[in-house]
Amino acid sequence: MVYTIKKLADLANVSVRTLHYYDEVGLLKPQSRNINGYRYYNEEAVIRLQQIMFFRELGFGLDEIRSIISQPDFDMVEALQSHQTLLVKKAERIEELLATIDKTIKKLKGVAQMQINEYYEGFSEAQIEKYRKEVRQRWGEKALTESEERIIRMGKKQFAELQAIGGNIFQTIAANMPKGCESLEVQAQVAKWRQWLEHFHHYSVEAVLGLGRAYSQDAEFAAFFRRFHKDLPEFLTKAIEYYCSYHK
């Protein structure tokens, strides 16, 4: 079978310019050229190109490759067998590296898991995992990972300070409940709460609205906010819904 230079380049996944260069340096000559100068290659050239590519993969320079495959006693079958052996060893080495990387990833994930658990003091492993599962379901694995990475980077001291700020926001909202969820005092605190959330993860308006509704619909959220006022969960949801209606 005869191949045009374009067909051979596509077959070998190399550029036409590369084949031109191999011709120029005497590494891979075409079988023939037509009167217009177009190059044509036979099956022998295909196999020779395969050899060149194998040697290149193994780190040999073009001058070395030309010297090796131009030797009168160069044995194509023997060379292929040698390539096969080397490539098998290379594949085994890659498998070992992939296995090592996999172990390292699992170890690092385990470390991250242990680190984030330190921020949930007072909660059982089951409670922590339940919370993390809910976050995954609501906002996805990426949101959970990014949020936990932020928490770990900020450290326990800053995390505790932010928790205290959050508590003050909810306490202030509870104290202003008689003024109504649409009051300036309450809405100012909702805006402050929205900014406070950004320390942990970026929330779209839709995500803020979803979280606000979860505060009254989710039993554990509701139980937390009832510590400030028995009606705070429902009040918070209404206040956040009002806030979001003006920040779309």
CYANA upper distance limits for C-alpha pairs under 8 A (distance plus 0.5 A):
  1 MET  CA     42 ASN  CA      6.47
  1 MET  CA     43 GLU  CA      6.79
  2 VAL  CA     40 TYR  CA      6.90
  2 VAL  CA     41 TYR  CA      6.07
  2 VAL  CA     42 ASN  CA      5.29
  2 VAL  CA     43 GLU  CA      7.60
  3 TYR  CA      7 LYS  CA      6.35
  3 TYR  CA      8 LEU  CA      6.34
  3 TYR  CA     40 TYR  CA      6.02
  3 TYR  CA     41 TYR  CA      5.48
  3 TYR  CA     42 ASN  CA      6.74
  4 THR  CA      8 LEU  CA      6.71
  4 THR  CA     38 TYR  CA      8.26
  4 THR  CA     39 ARG  CA      6.78
  4 THR  CA     40 TYR  CA      5.31
  4 THR  CA     41 TYR  CA      6.88
  5 ILE  CA      9 ALA  CA      6.53
  5 ILE  CA     16 VAL  CA      7.06
  5 ILE  CA     19 LEU  CA      7.89
  5 ILE  CA     38 TYR  CA      8.29
  5 ILE  CA     39 ARG  CA      6.37
  5 ILE  CA     40 TYR  CA      6.64
  5 ILE  CA     41 TYR  CA      7.57
  6 LYS  CA     10 ASP  CA      6.71
  6 LYS  CA     16 VAL  CA      6.69
  7 LYS  CA     11 LEU  CA      6.55
  8 LEU  CA     12 ALA  CA      6.60
  8 LEU  CA     41 TYR  CA      8.13
  8 LEU  CA     46 VAL  CA      7.93
  9 ALA  CA     13 ASN  CA      6.20
  9 ALA  CA     14 VAL  CA      5.50
  9 ALA  CA     15 SER  CA      6.11
  9 ALA  CA     16 VAL  CA      6.10
  9 ALA  CA     19 LEU  CA      7.72
 10 ASP  CA     14 VAL  CA      7.04
 10 ASP  CA     15 SER  CA      8.14
 12 ALA  CA     49 LEU  CA      8.46
 12 ALA  CA     50 GLN  CA      8.25
 14 VAL  CA     18 THR  CA      7.12
 14 VAL  CA     19 LEU  CA      8.24
 15 SER  CA     19 LEU  CA      7.30
 16 VAL  CA     20 HIS  CA      6.78
 17 ARG  CA     21 TYR  CA      6.70
 18 THR  CA     22 TYR  CA      6.70
 19 LEU  CA     23 ASP  CA      6.69
 19 LEU  CA     28 LEU  CA      7.91
 20 HIS  CA     24 GLU  CA      6.76
 21 TYR  CA     25 VAL  CA      6.76
 22 TYR  CA     26 GLY  CA      6.62
 22 TYR  CA     27 LEU  CA      5.42
 22 TYR  CA     28 LEU  CA      5.69
 22 TYR  CA     29 LYS  CA      7.83
 23 ASP  CA     27 LEU  CA      6.45
 23 ASP  CA     28 LEU  CA      5.57
 23 ASP  CA     29 LYS  CA      5.40
 23 ASP  CA     30 PRO  CA      7.73
 26 GLY  CA     66 ARG  CA      8.32
 27 LEU  CA     62 LEU  CA      8.29
 27 LEU  CA     66 ARG  CA      6.13
 28 LEU  CA     45 ALA  CA      7.48
 28 LEU  CA     48 ARG  CA      7.83
 28 LEU  CA     49 LEU  CA      7.50
 29 LYS  CA     45 ALA  CA      8.14
 30 PRO  CA     39 ARG  CA      6.25
 30 PRO  CA     40 TYR  CA      5.99
 30 PRO  CA     41 TYR  CA      5.42
 30 PRO  CA     42 ASN  CA      8.23
 30 PRO  CA     45 ALA  CA      7.64
 31 GLN  CA     39 ARG  CA      8.05
 31 GLN  CA     40 TYR  CA      6.25
 31 GLN  CA     41 TYR  CA      5.45
 31 GLN  CA     42 ASN  CA      6.63
 31 GLN  CA     45 ALA  CA      8.05
 32 SER  CA     39 ARG  CA      6.54
 32 SER  CA     40 TYR  CA      5.86
 32 SER  CA     41 TYR  CA      7.48
 33 ARG  CA     37 GLY  CA      5.81
 33 ARG  CA     38 TYR  CA      5.71
 33 ARG  CA     39 ARG  CA      5.13
 33 ARG  CA     40 TYR  CA      6.54
 34 ASN  CA     38 TYR  CA      6.04
 34 ASN  CA     39 ARG  CA      7.55
 41 TYR  CA     45 ALA  CA      6.30
 41 TYR  CA     46 VAL  CA      7.82
 42 ASN  CA     46 VAL  CA      7.12
 43 GLU  CA     47 ILE  CA      6.92
 44 GLU  CA     48 ARG  CA      6.67
 45 ALA  CA     49 LEU  CA      6.50
 46 VAL  CA     50 GLN  CA      6.75
 47 ILE  CA     51 GLN  CA      6.85
 48 ARG  CA     52 ILE  CA      6.81
 49 LEU  CA     53 MET  CA      6.66
 50 GLN  CA     54 PHE  CA      6.69
 51 GLN  CA     55 PHE  CA      6.72
 51 GLN  CA     79 ALA  CA      8.45
 51 GLN  CA     80 LEU  CA      8.13
 52 ILE  CA     56 ARG  CA      6.62
 52 ILE  CA     65 ILE  CA      7.08
 53 MET  CA     57 GLU  CA      6.58
 54 PHE  CA     58 LEU  CA      6.88
 54 PHE  CA     83 HIS  CA      7.34
 55 PHE  CA     59 GLY  CA      6.98
 55 PHE  CA     60 PHE  CA      5.99
 55 PHE  CA     65 ILE  CA      7.13
 56 ARG  CA     60 PHE  CA      5.68
 56 ARG  CA     61 GLY  CA      7.23
 56 ARG  CA     62 LEU  CA      8.14
 56 ARG  CA     65 ILE  CA      8.46
 60 PHE  CA     64 GLU  CA      6.74
 60 PHE  CA     65 ILE  CA      6.91
 61 GLY  CA     65 ILE  CA      6.74
 62 LEU  CA     66 ARG  CA      6.62
 63 ASP  CA     67 SER  CA      6.72
 64 GLU  CA     68 ILE  CA      6.68
 65 ILE  CA     69 ILE  CA      6.65
 66 ARG  CA     70 SER  CA      6.34
 67 SER  CA     71 GLN  CA      7.06
 68 ILE  CA     74 PHE  CA      7.65
 69 ILE  CA     74 PHE  CA      6.41
 70 SER  CA     74 PHE  CA      7.54
 74 PHE  CA     79 ALA  CA      8.43
 75 ASP  CA     79 ALA  CA      6.61
 76 MET  CA     80 LEU  CA      6.68
 77 VAL  CA     81 GLN  CA      6.71
 78 GLU  CA     82 SER  CA      6.66
 79 ALA  CA     83 HIS  CA      6.63
 80 LEU  CA     84 GLN  CA      6.57
 81 GLN  CA     85 THR  CA      6.77
 82 SER  CA     86 LEU  CA      6.77
 83 HIS  CA     87 LEU  CA      6.47
 84 GLN  CA     88 VAL  CA      6.58
 85 THR  CA     89 LYS  CA      6.86
 86 LEU  CA     90 LYS  CA      6.64
 87 LEU  CA     91 ALA  CA      6.49
 88 VAL  CA     92 GLU  CA      6.69
 89 LYS  CA     93 ARG  CA      6.68
 90 LYS  CA     94 ILE  CA      6.69
 91 ALA  CA     95 GLU  CA      6.68
 92 GLU  CA     96 GLU  CA      6.79
 93 ARG  CA     97 LEU  CA      6.76
 94 ILE  CA     98 LEU  CA      6.59
 95 GLU  CA     99 ALA  CA      6.63
 96 GLU  CA    100 THR  CA      6.69
 97 LEU  CA    101 ILE  CA      6.63
 98 LEU  CA    102 ASP  CA      6.58
 99 ALA  CA    103 LYS  CA      6.76
100 THR  CA    104 THR  CA      6.70
101 ILE  CA    105 ILE  CA      6.63
102 ASP  CA    106 LYS  CA      6.75
103 LYS  CA    107 LYS  CA      6.59
104 THR  CA    108 LEU  CA      6.55
105 ILE  CA    109 LYS  CA      6.55
106 LYS  CA    110 GLY  CA      6.59
107 LYS  CA    111 VAL  CA      6.74
108 LEU  CA    112 ALA  CA      6.62
109 LYS  CA    113 GLN  CA      6.55
110 GLY  CA    114 MET  CA      6.74
111 VAL  CA    115 GLN  CA      6.60
112 ALA  CA    116 ILE  CA      6.61
113 GLN  CA    117 ASN  CA      6.72
114 MET  CA    118 GLU  CA      7.24
115 GLN  CA    119 TYR  CA      7.95
115 GLN  CA    152 ILE  CA      7.50
116 ILE  CA    120 TYR  CA      7.77
116 ILE  CA    148 GLU  CA      7.04
116 ILE  CA    151 ILE  CA      8.14
116 ILE  CA    152 ILE  CA      7.01
117 ASN  CA    121 GLU  CA      7.89
117 ASN  CA    128 ILE  CA      7.88
119 TYR  CA    156 LYS  CA      7.53
120 TYR  CA    128 ILE  CA      7.53
123 PHE  CA    127 GLN  CA      6.41
123 PHE  CA    128 ILE  CA      6.84
124 SER  CA    128 ILE  CA      6.76
125 GLU  CA    129 GLU  CA      6.66
126 ALA  CA    130 LYS  CA      6.57
127 GLN  CA    131 TYR  CA      6.74
128 ILE  CA    132 ARG  CA      6.75
129 GLU  CA    133 LYS  CA      6.48
130 LYS  CA    134 GLU  CA      6.78
131 TYR  CA    135 VAL  CA      6.89
132 ARG  CA    136 ARG  CA      6.78
132 ARG  CA    144 LEU  CA      7.66
133 LYS  CA    137 GLN  CA      6.75
134 GLU  CA    138 ARG  CA      6.63
135 VAL  CA    139 TRP  CA      6.27
135 VAL  CA    140 GLY  CA      7.21
135 VAL  CA    141 GLU  CA      8.31
135 VAL  CA    143 ALA  CA      8.30
135 VAL  CA    144 LEU  CA      6.76
136 ARG  CA    140 GLY  CA      4.68
136 ARG  CA    141 GLU  CA      5.49
136 ARG  CA    143 ALA  CA      7.93
136 ARG  CA    144 LEU  CA      6.73
139 TRP  CA    143 ALA  CA      6.40
139 TRP  CA    144 LEU  CA      7.98
139 TRP  CA    207 ALA  CA      8.44
140 GLY  CA    144 LEU  CA      7.12
141 GLU  CA    145 THR  CA      6.67
142 LYS  CA    146 GLU  CA      6.59
143 ALA  CA    147 SER  CA      6.51
143 ALA  CA    201 HIS  CA      7.70
144 LEU  CA    148 GLU  CA      6.66
145 THR  CA    149 GLU  CA      6.58
146 GLU  CA    150 ARG  CA      6.75
146 GLU  CA    201 HIS  CA      7.52
147 SER  CA    151 ILE  CA      6.85
147 SER  CA    200 PHE  CA      5.71
147 SER  CA    201 HIS  CA      5.73
148 GLU  CA    152 ILE  CA      6.67
148 GLU  CA    200 PHE  CA      8.23
149 GLU  CA    153 ARG  CA      6.65
150 ARG  CA    154 MET  CA      6.71
150 ARG  CA    199 HIS  CA      8.20
150 ARG  CA    200 PHE  CA      6.70
150 ARG  CA    201 HIS  CA      8.28
151 ILE  CA    155 GLY  CA      7.10
151 ILE  CA    159 PHE  CA      7.26
151 ILE  CA    200 PHE  CA      7.10
152 ILE  CA    156 LYS  CA      8.21
154 MET  CA    158 GLN  CA      6.38
154 MET  CA    159 PHE  CA      6.99
155 GLY  CA    159 PHE  CA      6.62
156 LYS  CA    160 ALA  CA      6.48
157 LYS  CA    161 GLU  CA      6.80
158 GLN  CA    162 LEU  CA      6.63
159 PHE  CA    163 GLN  CA      6.67
160 ALA  CA    164 ALA  CA      6.76
161 GLU  CA    165 ILE  CA      6.82
162 LEU  CA    166 GLY  CA      6.66
162 LEU  CA    196 TRP  CA      8.30
163 GLN  CA    167 GLY  CA      6.70
164 ALA  CA    168 ASN  CA      6.77
165 ILE  CA    169 ILE  CA      6.82
166 GLY  CA    170 PHE  CA      6.91
166 GLY  CA    193 TRP  CA      7.56
166 GLY  CA    196 TRP  CA      7.66
167 GLY  CA    171 GLN  CA      6.55
168 ASN  CA    172 THR  CA      6.50
169 ILE  CA    173 ILE  CA      6.75
169 ILE  CA    189 GLN  CA      6.61
169 ILE  CA    192 LYS  CA      8.00
169 ILE  CA    193 TRP  CA      7.14
170 PHE  CA    174 ALA  CA      6.64
170 PHE  CA    225 PHE  CA      8.37
170 PHE  CA    228 PHE  CA      7.83
171 GLN  CA    175 ALA  CA      6.74
171 GLN  CA    228 PHE  CA      6.61
172 THR  CA    176 ASN  CA      6.82
172 THR  CA    186 VAL  CA      8.49
172 THR  CA    189 GLN  CA      7.90
173 ILE  CA    177 MET  CA      6.71
173 ILE  CA    185 GLU  CA      8.40
173 ILE  CA    186 VAL  CA      6.09
173 ILE  CA    189 GLN  CA      6.99
173 ILE  CA    190 VAL  CA      8.50
174 ALA  CA    228 PHE  CA      6.97
174 ALA  CA    229 HIS  CA      6.73
174 ALA  CA    232 LEU  CA      6.76
176 ASN  CA    180 GLY  CA      7.83
176 ASN  CA    185 GLU  CA      7.42
176 ASN  CA    186 VAL  CA      6.83
177 MET  CA    181 CYS  CA      7.18
177 MET  CA    186 VAL  CA      7.98
177 MET  CA    235 PHE  CA      8.00
179 LYS  CA    183 SER  CA      6.46
179 LYS  CA    185 GLU  CA      8.45
179 LYS  CA    186 VAL  CA      8.34
180 GLY  CA    186 VAL  CA      7.91
181 CYS  CA    186 VAL  CA      6.47
181 CYS  CA    187 GLN  CA      7.63
181 CYS  CA    235 PHE  CA      7.10
181 CYS  CA    236 LEU  CA      8.09
181 CYS  CA    238 LYS  CA      7.00
181 CYS  CA    239 ALA  CA      5.10
181 CYS  CA    242 TYR  CA      8.20
182 GLU  CA    186 VAL  CA      7.25
182 GLU  CA    187 GLN  CA      6.84
182 GLU  CA    239 ALA  CA      6.88
182 GLU  CA    242 TYR  CA      7.26
183 SER  CA    187 GLN  CA      6.60
184 LEU  CA    188 ALA  CA      6.40
185 GLU  CA    189 GLN  CA      7.07
186 VAL  CA    190 VAL  CA      6.80
186 VAL  CA    239 ALA  CA      7.88
187 GLN  CA    191 ALA  CA      6.65
187 GLN  CA    239 ALA  CA      7.47
187 GLN  CA    243 TYR  CA      7.16
188 ALA  CA    192 LYS  CA      6.77
189 GLN  CA    193 TRP  CA      6.54
190 VAL  CA    194 ARG  CA      6.68
190 VAL  CA    239 ALA  CA      7.77
190 VAL  CA    240 ILE  CA      7.10
190 VAL  CA    243 TYR  CA      7.71
191 ALA  CA    195 GLN  CA      6.94
191 ALA  CA    243 TYR  CA      8.22
192 LYS  CA    196 TRP  CA      6.62
193 TRP  CA    197 LEU  CA      6.75
194 ARG  CA    198 GLU  CA      7.46
194 ARG  CA    208 VAL  CA      8.03
195 GLN  CA    199 HIS  CA      8.08
196 TRP  CA    200 PHE  CA      8.46
197 LEU  CA    201 HIS  CA      6.98
197 LEU  CA    202 HIS  CA      7.84
197 LEU  CA    203 TYR  CA      7.93
198 GLU  CA    202 HIS  CA      5.60
198 GLU  CA    203 TYR  CA      7.40
203 TYR  CA    207 ALA  CA      5.93
203 TYR  CA    208 VAL  CA      6.43
204 SER  CA    208 VAL  CA      6.67
205 VAL  CA    209 LEU  CA      6.64
205 VAL  CA    244 CYS  CA      6.88
205 VAL  CA    247 HIS  CA      7.63
205 VAL  CA    248 LYS  CA      6.84
206 GLU  CA    210 GLY  CA      6.65
207 ALA  CA    211 LEU  CA      6.59
208 VAL  CA    212 GLY  CA      6.59
208 VAL  CA    240 ILE  CA      8.32
208 VAL  CA    244 CYS  CA      8.17
209 LEU  CA    213 ARG  CA      6.77
209 LEU  CA    240 ILE  CA      7.04
209 LEU  CA    241 GLU  CA      6.66
209 LEU  CA    244 CYS  CA      6.94
210 GLY  CA    214 ALA  CA      6.69
211 LEU  CA    215 TYR  CA      6.92
212 GLY  CA    216 SER  CA      8.05
212 GLY  CA    236 LEU  CA      7.29
212 GLY  CA    237 THR  CA      5.40
212 GLY  CA    240 ILE  CA      6.21
212 GLY  CA    241 GLU  CA      7.68
213 ARG  CA    217 GLN  CA      6.68
213 ARG  CA    237 THR  CA      5.60
213 ARG  CA    241 GLU  CA      8.37
214 ALA  CA    218 ASP  CA      5.67
214 ALA  CA    221 PHE  CA      7.57
214 ALA  CA    237 THR  CA      8.31
215 TYR  CA    221 PHE  CA      5.56
215 TYR  CA    222 ALA  CA      6.06
215 TYR  CA    225 PHE  CA      8.23
215 TYR  CA    233 PRO  CA      6.09
215 TYR  CA    234 GLU  CA      8.07
215 TYR  CA    236 LEU  CA      7.72
215 TYR  CA    237 THR  CA      6.95
216 SER  CA    221 PHE  CA      7.29
216 SER  CA    222 ALA  CA      5.60
216 SER  CA    233 PRO  CA      5.04
216 SER  CA    234 GLU  CA      5.70
216 SER  CA    236 LEU  CA      8.18
216 SER  CA    237 THR  CA      6.84
217 GLN  CA    221 PHE  CA      8.31
217 GLN  CA    222 ALA  CA      7.54
218 ASP  CA    222 ALA  CA      6.55
219 ALA  CA    223 ALA  CA      6.59
220 GLU  CA    224 PHE  CA      6.77
221 PHE  CA    225 PHE  CA      6.95
221 PHE  CA    233 PRO  CA      8.30
222 ALA  CA    226 ARG  CA      6.65
222 ALA  CA    233 PRO  CA      5.82
223 ALA  CA    227 ARG  CA      7.43
224 PHE  CA    228 PHE  CA      8.47
225 PHE  CA    229 HIS  CA      7.28
225 PHE  CA    230 LYS  CA      8.07
225 PHE  CA    232 LEU  CA      6.49
225 PHE  CA    233 PRO  CA      6.21
226 ARG  CA    230 LYS  CA      4.85
226 ARG  CA    231 ASP  CA      7.09
226 ARG  CA    232 LEU  CA      6.50
226 ARG  CA    233 PRO  CA      7.14
228 PHE  CA    232 LEU  CA      7.47
231 ASP  CA    235 PHE  CA      6.77
232 LEU  CA    236 LEU  CA      6.26
233 PRO  CA    237 THR  CA      6.87
234 GLU  CA    238 LYS  CA      6.92
235 PHE  CA    239 ALA  CA      6.64
236 LEU  CA    240 ILE  CA      6.54
237 THR  CA    241 GLU  CA      6.56
238 LYS  CA    242 TYR  CA      6.66
239 ALA  CA    243 TYR  CA      6.71
240 ILE  CA    244 CYS  CA      6.58
241 GLU  CA    245 SER  CA      6.70
242 TYR  CA    246 TYR  CA      7.45
243 TYR  CA    247 HIS  CA      7.05
244 CYS  CA    248 LYS  CA      6.68
